[in-house]
Every structure is written in C-alpha cells, then in structure tokens.
Amino acid sequence: MADRIVSLLPSATEILWFLGYGDRVVGVTFECDEPDGARSVPSVTDTIVPPGLTPGEIDAFVRAAMNDGRELYQLDADLLRSLDPDLLVSQDLCRVCAMPSGDVADAVRQLGCSAEVFSYDPMTLGEVMTEMGRLDRVVAGGRDTLGAEEPAALGGLRHRLAEVSDRVADRDQPTVLLLEWPDPPFTPGHWIPDQIVAAGGVPVLANAGGRSTATSWEAVADCQAEVLVIAPCGFDREAAQGHLAEVVARPEVAALPAVQTGRVHAIDADGLIVRPGPRLVDGVEALADLFHPQR
C-alpha cells in the first residue's frame, strides 16, 4: 500500500483525488491545479519555459530547448528527499507535458530513495480507464494485478460514456477537425480522436492512439471539416477563444465548411481533453453538446 505519494503529472493528481487518495499525496507539480486540494500540496517541479509566451513563441522555445538537449522540467531534489515518498507517479508519454519516468527513476536512485515509480502512459480512451484502475490497484494494494475489481468511481465514468453513446446513436455524425495547437497547427492524437467518436463525430486529420502531429494550413483547408474545435494544450477556454479568432481569420480556412456555417468552437483543453483522467468524460459530454445540440 502506498501511503506517501508524489504525483509528477497533473492528470495523475486528479486521478488520485478522484479515487479517494488525495490525503496520501505529499507532493505535486507546479501545474497541478485540480482539484482545489492539490494547490496546497508542495510542488517539487518547475519549468524553464518562460510565462506569457504566445503559442508560436512557446513552440519555438520548446523546439530550441529540445534540440539543445535541455530538460523542460526541473526537479527539486532536496524537497523530494524530505517528502520521503513510497510511490512516484510520472509518465513517458510526452516530454513537453511532464518529466519522463526514466528521468524520475534515475533521480530516485541518485537520492537513495526506495520509492516505486509508476509510469502512467495511456494512448486511447479505453487505456485511460484501464490505467486508472491499474493505478488504483498499485496504491491500494501495492501490486499491479489483472482481474481485480474495478473501483466504483470508474464504473460511474463508463456509465456516463454509455449515456452519451445512446444519446448520439441516431444522429448524423459531422466531420470534426480539432486543433491541439494553433501555431503551427497540430492535429489530435492519443485519446482525443476516441473522444470525438464517443461524442458522435468523425475525426479528420487525426491519429487515434498515436502522437499528435504538426500539419499545414493547406491541409486544414482541404479537410472539409464541418466542425472546427480549437483546444490549445495548456490554455483555458478564454485564451482558446482568442486563438480561435486568429485561426478563423486566416484566409486559408475561409472556405472551410465549419467556418462558412459558423460551427467553430473554443474549449478548455486542460479541463476537457488534454489531461488523461476522469475529466475526459466531461470532455466527451461537452463535445457531444457541440456536435449535437440538445433538441
């Protein structure tokens, strides 16, 4: 059983609270802002990315740092040692999102800690559910065994997904372009195409279960999407609205059916699609409302 947990991933922090383990979390990252209780827990990481950059400036900074071999995240080793965790939750999914679990494991060894490192790396919506259950088993029993009973909280998420599926089953499914980043444009991968399908849409320029990928504005113009969703990673809905205005003002997308009909939307990416945790179901519900407004 894990009694002292450090979460190095915002989605994992949300999951731990969702599963009822918030009182065991002794350390988080500077990005862990949900739920409210996480904000009072010591942060063991920081980032070298300066605040206040535009999407284009962030992209350029990150590319330059990675080309130079600089790590985007810094770990406060002294604080981590003092917290004396028995479980650290990290990831290998995206070096831009958080510290990789391999780097964390190396840091733990250098500190002489005996904490277990759990790597949370789902690539699909189904794997998000499976991996949340796996994390629950590790925290509750100190073991990762298949066939264990699923937490009731996960059953509630599956029920909500089934309700959305029933609601959109007989509706026409629009083609949907979701941009994870507006400058340069990135199209969705990982679990996001699954969310679009679950919400009753047909994803275009998407890479289900794979990496999000950079594309061109010409490809965006040619995709003929009937719905356009702007969901920039790391930005809330208010900021996304500004990015949406910039995107639809581009002459390349003027003839896109979504732009022509006004079916363009900005959403809170962090809250609804970027963090692979329980709020992805909120995202499916929100997307379903956009694709299929309630009669």
N, C-alpha and C positions, 0 to 999 in steps of 0.2 A: 504493500500500500504506500502511495506517495503522499507524504504529509506536508512537504515544503517544495512548492513548485515555482519555477521561474519560466514564464512564457516569453519567448522571443519572437512572437508572431501575433499581431492584433487579432486575427481570426481565432487562434488558439485561446487567447484570453477570453474572447466572447464565448467560446465553446465551454471552457471550464466553468464560467459563471452559469451558463445555460444548463449544464449538467449538475449543478449544485456544489461545485468545488471551489467557489470563489474565496472561501475562508482559508483555503490552503495555498493560495497564490501569494508569494512573498516578493516577487519581482516581475516587472513587465518591461515593455519598451516605451520610448517616448511617444510612439504612435498609438498606444493602447488607450483609446478614449471611450470605449464602450465595453461594458456598461459603466454607469457612474462610479461604481465601487472601485473600478480599476484605476481611476485617476488619483486615488490616494495611496496607491502602492508604489514603492520606489522604482524608478526607471534605471535599468542597467545598460541602456544603449543610447547612442546619439548618432547623428548623421553628418557627413561632410557636405551635403547638398545645401547651399545657402537658401534661406527662406525668401519668398516673394518673387521667384523667377516665373516667367511665362512658360507655357508648355514647350515652346521651341527652345527656350534657354535651358530648361531642365533636360530636354533630350540631348542637347549639345554637351552640357556639363557631364551627364552620366556617361555618354559615349567616350568623352575625353578621359574621364577617370578610369573607366574600364580598360581603355587602350593603354593607359599608363600603369595598369596593374594596381590601382588604388582601391581599397575596400570602401564601399559607400557607408558602411556602418562600423561604429566603434563600440567596443565592449568595455564597461567599467569593471576591470578585473578585481580590484580591491573590494568594491561593493558586492560583486558576485560571490567572492570568497566569504565575506562576512555574513551573507544571507544563508550560507550552508544548505543549498537545495539538495533534495534527493532525486528530483526529476527536472530536466530542462526540455522544453518543447520548442523545436525550431523547424526548419524546412530546407529542402533543396530545390524547390520549385522555381524560384525567381531571385536572382542575386540583387535585383533592383528593389525587391519588396522587403527583404529581411536578411539577416545573417544566415549563411548556409550551415546546415547541421554539422558538416565536416569541420568547418572552422570552429564551431562551438565545441565539438568533441576535442579538438586539439587544445583549445583554451582550457577546458576542464582538466585535461591531463596535465597541462603545464601548471595549473593551480593546485594540483594534488587532490582534486575533489573526486568523490566516488559517485557523483550523480549520474543517473541514466539519462541518455539523450534520446528523445523521441522525435523522429522526423515525420512531420505531417505534410504529405505531398499528394493530395487528391488531384486528379486531372479531369474528372467528369462529375456531374451532379450525383450520380449513383455512388461514386467513390467518396464524395464528401460525406454522405450518410454513413457509409461503411467505416471510413476513417474516424468519424466522430465516435462511433461505437467502439472502435479499437482503442482510442484514447481513453474512453470511459473505463474499459477493462484494465488498462495499464494503471490508471490512477486508483481504481477501486481495489484491484486485487494484486497489483504488482506483476501482472502477467498478461501476455497477449495471446489469448486462446480463441480459436474459432468455435462457433456453436453456442457461445454464451448468449444469454437472454439480452435482447436489445433494451436499452433504457426507455422508459415510458415517454420521456420527452421527445425522443426520436420518432416514436410511433405517432406522436401528435403532428410532427412535421410531415410525415408521409401521408397522414390523413388530409392535411391541408393541400398537399400536392394533388391528391386524388380528387378533391373537390374542384380544384381549378381545371383538371383534366375533364371532368364531367361537364363543367360549365362551357368550355370552349369546343367540345367534341363536335357539335353540329354547325359550327361557324366557319365561314370562309377564312382561310389562313393567308394573311398578307405576307409578301416577301419583306424581310426586315434587314436593314443594314445598321449595325450597332458599331460605333467607333469608340474604342477604348482610349484613344488618344487623338487629339485634333491637329497636332503639328510636330512631326509629319503624321498623316493619318495611319492609325493602327486598327486592324480588324480583329474580331474577338476569337480567342481560342479557349482552351481549358473547358470549364463547365458552362460558360456563358451561352454557347450555341444550344446546349441542353435546356437552359432556362428559357430561351426564345421558343424552342419547340414545345416545352411544357406549358408555355403561356399561349400557345395556339398560333405561332408564327413560323415562317420558313426562313432560316438564317441564310444570308448571302455573303460571299467573301469571308466565310468563317472557316475555322479549323477546329472542329469539335474534338476534344480530348487531346489537342496539341497546343503548340505555342501560339500566342497572338503574334501577328505579323504586320510589318510595315507594308503599305500599299501606296498607290499613286492616286492623285485626284482624277486622272483619266479613267482608272479602273472604277473608282467610285461613281463617276458619271455614267459609265457603261453598265453598271449592275442593275439598273432599272428597279431599285427598291421602292416599294410602296409605302414603307415606314422608315424613317430615319431617327435613330436614337443616339444622342451624344452622352457618353458616360465616361469622362476622363478620370483615370485612376488617380486617387489622392485628392480629388476635388468634390465638394458638396454640390447640391443642386443649384444653389445661387451662382456659384462660379461656372458650373456647367452651362447655365443659361447664357452667360456671356460668350462662352466658346461656341455654343450653338449659333448665336447670331453671327459670329465670324465665319462659321462654316457655310451657312446658308447664303451668306453674302458673296461667296466665291462664284465667279462666273462659270466655273467648270460644272457646278452642280445645279445650275439654274433650271435645266430641263429634267432633272430627276423627278419621277412621279411623286415621290414623297414631298418634295419642295413645291411642286406645282399644286398639290392638293392641300398643303398645309399640315400634313401628317408628320410633323417634326417635333421631337421632344428632347428635353434635357432631364436627366435623372441623377440622383445622389449615388454615384458609383460606389463609394466606400460603404454606404449603408445597404445597398441592394444587390451589387453584383461582384465587386472586386474581392471581398473577403470571404473565403470559402467556409462559412459557418452557418448557423441557424437562420441568419437574416437573408440568405439566398432564397428562402421560401417567400419572404416578404417581397423579394425582387420578382419572383415568378408571378405573384399576385398583382404587383404593380404593373408589370409588363402586360399581363392579361387585360388589365383595365385600359391600357393604352391601345392595345391591338383590337380589343372587343369591348368598347364602352357598354356599360350596363344598359339594357333596354328599359 
